[in-house]
Amino acid sequence: MTTEATLPATSTAPTARQTWTRARGILLALLLLVAAAVAIAALRSGDRHGRLDPRSADPYGSHAVAALLADHGVTTRVVTTLDEATAAAGPDTTLLVAVPDLLTDDQQSRLHTAATASGGRTVLVAPDVPSLGRLAPGVTADPAPSFATTLGPGCDLPAARRAGAAETGDGIRYSTTARDADSCYPSDGLPTLLRIPQSTKGGDTVVLGSPGILYNDRLDQQGNASLALQLLGSRAHLVWYLPSLSDASAPDTGRRSFFDLLPSGWLWGTLQLFVAAALAALWRARRLGPLVPEKLPVAIRASETVEGRARLYRKANARDRAATALRSTTRTRLAPLVGIPVTQAHAPEALLPALSAHLHGDGQSLHDLLFGPPPGDDAALVSLADRLDALEREVRRP
């Protein structure tokens, strides 16, 4: 019987204190990021309340436009459903659609049909790709936005010429195939305001690239008030349509995916973030350099390693693997002694003839010893180890 020495267990797993020390920097950064996001959302939530709502007196509301129109005898009615908007359309009515991109495909088609048949004016505020194809056929949005805030009329439209320079440039630019369209307030060659007359019933469609002239805090700047008054006050009645996602007239809302509801800028921004993350990962990977071997927490003697592996072989009853390890090591040590390269130490046709010539022994017994089958029991394994050891001593004997 053998007595095995009990060694103290050494754990390499990090302790709770080490884990906290490593993770507290990341957690602090995440907390700061969340706090900053909440603070920004809280600060900006009041600024955008009632955006483009003629009943709101907030900076981004449009109550001042409605009051100005009322002084000139134009009535303003706010609607939030498509049925109300189409029912109110008429030849003496201007229909303003505040956020056209919120409408579904079916709503856009129905609204365009009703507006065309009414003979009135339809004003689309900053429509983009999701709505232009149906609400303003022949008009396309340029992917590059306009960065100039104040622009000159640049067209013969009477309303634009009387208003003069206006803040229509901080939005979307358009192009159209309609030859009789009025292209006004150009930015780098593309208009930010279009008026497209209808071929029947005398109506028209106005595409406004920026809602800036309708905001309360910008109405008194440049010719914003004049332009807004002339675009929205050409008829006796103004229907101000604020589309709502809860509108029951959207039968195909369920068929729209999550990505259909996201603005195109968010998708491009997400793609740019992925590209930036990939470049950052590549940059960091190049800075890491070659791998550095890690020092063991304790020094282990070679004899302890051999004993530990032997115990594992014994526990798994792996006599075949133990015998293979013994024979392979012996062949590797014997090859240089008999003039055979180490690369050919495991080839019987190269090692056995040289070994037989050195010992003047039986080649068959050497083959069984060095390349034979695994032992059947522990006693045979011990006998194999003794014979291999004796063979090596005999080869080394001068």
C-alpha positions in Angstrom: 0.0 0.0 0.0 1.1 3.5 -0.8 0.4 6.6 1.2 -0.4 9.6 -0.9 0.6 13.0 0.4 -2.3 15.4 0.8 -1.5 18.8 -0.7 -3.4 22.0 0.2 -5.9 22.9 -2.5 -5.0 26.0 -4.4 -7.9 27.9 -6.0 -7.3 30.2 -9.0 -10.9 31.5 -9.2 -11.2 35.2 -8.4 -12.6 36.2 -5.1 -15.6 38.4 -4.6 -13.4 41.3 -3.7 -11.3 40.9 -6.9 -14.4 40.6 -9.0 -15.9 43.8 -7.5 -12.5 45.6 -8.1 -12.4 44.6 -11.7 -16.1 45.3 -12.5 -16.7 48.5 -10.5 -15.2 50.7 -13.3 -17.5 49.3 -15.9 -20.6 49.5 -13.6 -19.8 53.1 -12.8 -19.5 54.0 -16.5 -22.9 52.3 -17.2 -24.5 54.1 -14.3 -23.2 57.4 -15.6 -24.4 56.6 -19.1 -27.9 55.8 -17.8 -28.0 58.9 -15.6 -27.0 61.1 -18.5 -29.6 59.5 -20.7 -32.3 60.1 -18.1 -31.2 63.7 -17.5 -31.2 64.5 -21.3 -34.6 62.9 -21.8 -36.0 64.8 -18.8 -34.6 68.1 -20.1 -35.8 67.6 -23.6 -39.2 66.1 -22.8 -40.6 69.5 -22.1 -39.2 71.2 -25.2 -40.8 68.7 -27.7 -44.2 68.6 -26.0 -46.9 69.4 -28.4 -44.7 69.5 -31.5 -46.5 71.0 -34.5 -49.7 71.1 -32.5 -51.7 74.3 -33.2 -53.1 74.2 -29.7 -49.6 74.2 -28.0 -47.8 77.3 -27.0 -44.5 75.5 -26.4 -41.5 76.5 -28.5 -42.0 73.6 -30.9 -45.8 74.0 -31.0 -47.8 75.9 -33.7 -50.3 78.0 -31.7 -48.9 81.2 -33.0 -49.5 80.2 -36.6 -53.1 79.3 -35.7 -53.6 82.6 -34.0 -52.2 84.5 -37.0 -54.5 82.6 -39.4 -57.5 83.3 -37.1 -56.7 87.1 -37.3 -57.1 86.7 -41.1 -60.4 84.9 -40.9 -59.0 81.3 -41.4 -60.5 78.7 -39.1 -58.3 75.9 -37.8 -59.6 72.5 -36.9 -57.4 69.8 -35.4 -58.1 66.1 -36.3 -56.3 63.0 -35.3 -57.9 60.3 -37.4 -57.9 59.6 -41.1 -61.7 59.5 -41.4 -61.9 63.0 -39.9 -59.2 64.3 -42.2 -60.8 62.9 -45.4 -64.3 63.9 -44.4 -63.2 67.5 -43.9 -61.3 67.8 -47.2 -62.9 70.2 -49.7 -62.2 72.9 -52.3 -62.2 75.6 -49.7 -60.0 73.7 -47.2 -56.3 73.3 -46.7 -55.3 70.0 -45.3 -52.0 70.0 -43.4 -50.5 66.6 -42.6 -48.0 67.2 -39.7 -46.1 63.9 -39.7 -46.9 62.0 -43.0 -44.4 59.2 -42.3 -46.5 57.9 -39.4 -49.3 56.9 -41.8 -49.5 53.3 -43.1 -49.5 52.5 -46.8 -53.2 52.1 -46.9 -53.8 55.4 -45.0 -51.5 57.2 -47.4 -53.3 55.9 -50.5 -56.7 56.8 -49.0 -55.5 60.3 -48.0 -54.1 61.0 -51.5 -57.2 59.9 -53.2 -59.4 62.0 -51.0 -57.1 65.1 -51.3 -57.0 64.8 -55.1 -60.7 64.5 -55.4 -61.4 67.5 -53.0 -59.8 70.1 -55.2 -58.2 71.8 -52.1 -54.7 72.2 -51.0 -52.6 69.5 -49.2 -49.6 70.6 -47.2 -47.1 67.8 -46.3 -44.7 68.7 -43.6 -41.2 67.1 -44.0 -42.3 63.9 -45.8 -39.6 61.4 -46.4 -39.2 58.1 -48.3 -41.9 56.2 -46.4 -44.7 58.5 -47.5 -43.6 60.4 -50.6 -44.3 57.7 -53.1 -48.0 57.7 -52.3 -48.8 61.2 -51.0 -46.7 63.0 -53.7 -46.1 60.8 -56.7 -43.2 62.0 -58.8 -41.4 63.5 -55.8 -38.3 61.9 -54.3 -36.3 62.9 -51.2 -32.6 63.5 -51.5 -30.6 61.4 -49.0 -28.3 64.3 -48.2 -30.1 66.8 -45.9 -29.8 70.6 -46.2 -27.6 72.4 -43.7 -28.4 76.0 -44.6 -31.1 77.4 -42.4 -32.2 80.6 -44.2 -32.7 80.4 -48.0 -34.0 82.7 -50.7 -37.1 82.0 -52.7 -35.4 81.2 -56.0 -38.7 80.7 -57.8 -41.7 82.5 -59.3 -44.3 81.3 -56.8 -46.1 84.5 -55.6 -46.2 83.3 -52.0 -42.5 82.7 -51.9 -41.6 86.0 -53.6 -43.7 88.0 -51.2 -42.3 86.2 -48.1 -38.7 86.5 -49.2 -36.0 84.6 -47.3 -37.3 82.0 -44.9 -36.0 79.3 -42.7 -36.8 76.3 -44.8 -33.3 74.9 -45.2 -32.8 72.8 -42.1 -34.6 69.8 -43.4 -35.1 67.6 -46.5 -34.4 68.5 -50.1 -36.5 67.2 -53.0 -36.5 66.5 -56.7 -39.6 66.1 -58.9 -40.5 64.9 -62.4 -43.5 67.3 -62.6 -42.7 69.9 -65.2 -45.3 72.5 -63.9 -44.1 72.3 -60.3 -42.8 75.3 -58.5 -39.4 74.5 -57.0 -38.6 77.1 -54.3 -35.9 77.8 -51.7 -33.2 75.7 -53.3 -30.2 74.4 -51.3 -27.3 73.3 -53.4 -29.5 73.1 -56.4 -32.4 71.1 -54.9 -35.6 72.8 -53.6 -36.8 72.5 -50.0 -40.3 73.6 -50.9 -42.4 72.2 -53.8 -45.9 73.2 -55.1 -47.4 70.7 -57.4 -50.6 71.7 -59.1 -53.3 69.0 -59.7 -54.4 68.3 -63.2 -58.1 68.3 -62.2 -60.3 70.4 -59.9 -57.7 73.1 -59.4 -56.1 71.8 -56.2 -52.4 71.5 -55.4 -49.9 69.8 -53.1 -47.3 71.6 -51.2 -44.2 69.6 -50.0 -42.4 71.5 -47.2 -39.0 70.1 -46.3 -38.7 71.7 -42.9 -41.3 72.4 -40.2 -39.3 75.4 -38.9 -41.6 78.1 -40.3 -44.5 76.6 -38.3 -42.8 76.7 -34.8 -43.8 79.3 -32.3 -40.2 80.3 -31.5 -39.3 80.9 -35.1 -42.4 82.4 -36.6 -41.2 86.0 -36.1 -37.8 85.4 -37.9 -37.1 86.2 -41.5 -40.2 85.7 -43.7 -41.5 82.6 -41.8 -44.8 84.2 -40.8 -45.6 85.5 -44.2 -44.8 82.2 -45.9 -46.8 80.2 -43.4 -49.7 82.5 -43.7 -49.8 82.3 -47.5 -49.3 78.6 -47.6 -52.0 77.8 -45.0 -54.3 80.7 -45.5 -55.2 80.4 -49.2 -58.5 78.7 -48.2 -61.1 79.7 -45.7 -60.6 76.5 -43.6 -57.5 74.8 -42.4 -57.7 71.1 -41.2 -54.6 70.3 -39.1 -54.1 66.5 -39.2 -51.9 65.1 -36.4 -51.6 61.4 -37.3 -51.8 59.0 -34.4 -50.5 55.4 -34.1 -53.7 54.5 -32.3 -55.9 55.4 -35.3 -58.3 52.6 -35.9 -58.2 53.3 -39.7 -54.8 51.6 -40.0 -55.8 48.0 -41.0 -52.3 47.0 -42.1 -50.5 48.2 -38.9 -50.1 44.6 -37.8 -48.2 43.8 -41.0 -45.6 46.5 -40.4 -42.4 45.2 -38.8 -40.5 47.0 -36.1 -37.9 48.2 -38.6 -40.7 49.9 -40.7 -41.5 52.1 -37.7 -37.9 53.3 -37.3 -36.7 56.4 -39.2 -34.1 55.7 -41.8 -31.5 57.7 -39.9 -31.6 55.2 -37.0 -30.8 52.3 -39.3 -27.8 54.2 -40.8 -26.7 55.2 -37.4 -26.8 51.6 -36.1 -24.8 50.4 -39.1 -22.2 53.1 -38.4 -22.0 51.9 -34.8 -21.4 48.4 -35.9 -18.6 49.5 -38.3 -17.0 51.6 -35.5 -17.2 48.6 -33.1 -15.5 46.3 -35.7 -12.8 48.9 -36.3 -12.2 49.3 -32.6 -12.0 45.6 -32.0 -9.5 45.3 -34.8 -7.5 48.1 -33.4 -7.5 46.6 -29.9 -6.6 43.2 -31.2 -3.6 44.5 -33.0 -2.4 46.2 -29.8 -2.5 43.1 -27.7 0.6 41.6 -29.4 1.8 38.0 -28.9 0.5 35.9 -26.1 2.4 36.0 -22.8 2.6 32.8 -20.8 1.0 33.2 -17.4 3.0 32.2 -14.3 1.5 29.4 -12.3 0.3 30.3 -8.8 2.4 27.6 -7.2 5.6 25.6 -8.3 4.9 21.9 -8.8 7.7 19.3 -8.9 8.0 17.1 -11.9 7.7 14.0 -9.8 4.3 15.2 -8.4 3.1 15.8 -12.0 4.1 12.3 -13.0 2.4 10.8 -9.9 -0.7 12.9 -10.5 -1.0 11.7 -14.1 -0.4 8.1 -13.0 -3.2 8.3 -10.5 -5.5 9.7 -13.2 -4.6 6.8 -15.5 -5.2 4.3 -12.7 -8.5 5.9 -11.8 -9.7 5.7 -15.4 -8.3 2.2 -15.8 -6.4 3.5 -18.9 -3.6 0.9 -19.1 -3.5 1.3 -22.9 -2.7 5.0 -22.7 -0.2 4.4 -19.9 1.5 1.8 -22.0 1.5 4.0 -25.1 3.1 6.8 -23.1 5.8 4.5 -21.7 6.7 2.9 -25.1 6.7 6.3 -26.9 9.0 7.9 -24.4 11.4 4.9 -24.5 11.5 4.9 -28.3 12.3 8.6 -28.3 15.2 8.1 -26.0 16.5 5.0 -27.7 16.6 6.4 -31.3 19.6 8.8 -30.8 21.5 6.0 -29.0 21.3 3.7 -32.0 21.9 6.4 -34.6 18.3 6.9 -35.7 16.7 10.4 -36.1 14.1 11.2 -33.5 11.6 11.8 -36.3 11.9 8.1 -37.2 11.8 6.8 -33.7 8.2 5.6 -34.0 8.7 3.8 -37.3 9.3 0.0 -36.7 11.0 -0.4 -40.0 13.6 2.2 -39.1 14.1 1.6 -35.3 14.0 -2.2 -34.9 16.8 -3.1 -37.4 19.2 -0.6 -35.9 18.2 -1.7 -32.4 18.7 -5.4 -33.2 22.1 -4.7 -34.7 23.1 -2.8 -31.6 22.0 -5.6 -29.2 22.3 -8.7 -31.4 18.9 -9.8 -30.2 15.6 -11.1 -31.5 13.8 -8.5 -33.5 10.4 -10.1 -32.9 10.7 -9.7 -29.1 11.8 -6.1 -29.5 8.7 -5.5 -31.7 6.4 -6.9 -29.1 8.1 -4.9 -26.4 8.2 -1.5 -28.2 5.1 -1.8 -30.5 3.1 -4.6 -29.1 -0.5 -4.6 -27.8 -1.5 -3.0 -24.5 -1.2 -5.0 -21.3 -4.2 -6.8 -20.0 -3.9 -6.1 -16.3 -1.9 -4.0 -13.9 0.7 -6.7 -13.3 1.4 -6.8 -17.1 1.7 -3.0 -17.1 4.3 -3.1 -14.3 6.2 -5.9 -16.1 6.2 -3.8 -19.3 7.7 -0.8 -17.5 10.4 -3.0 -16.0 11.3 -4.5 -19.4 11.4 -1.1 -21.1 13.7 0.2 -18.3 15.9 -2.9 -18.7 16.1 -2.5 -22.4 17.2 1.2 -22.1 19.9 0.3 -19.6 21.2 -2.4 -21.8 21.4 0.0 -24.8 23.2 2.6 -22.7 25.7 0.0 -21.4 29.1 0.6 -23.0 
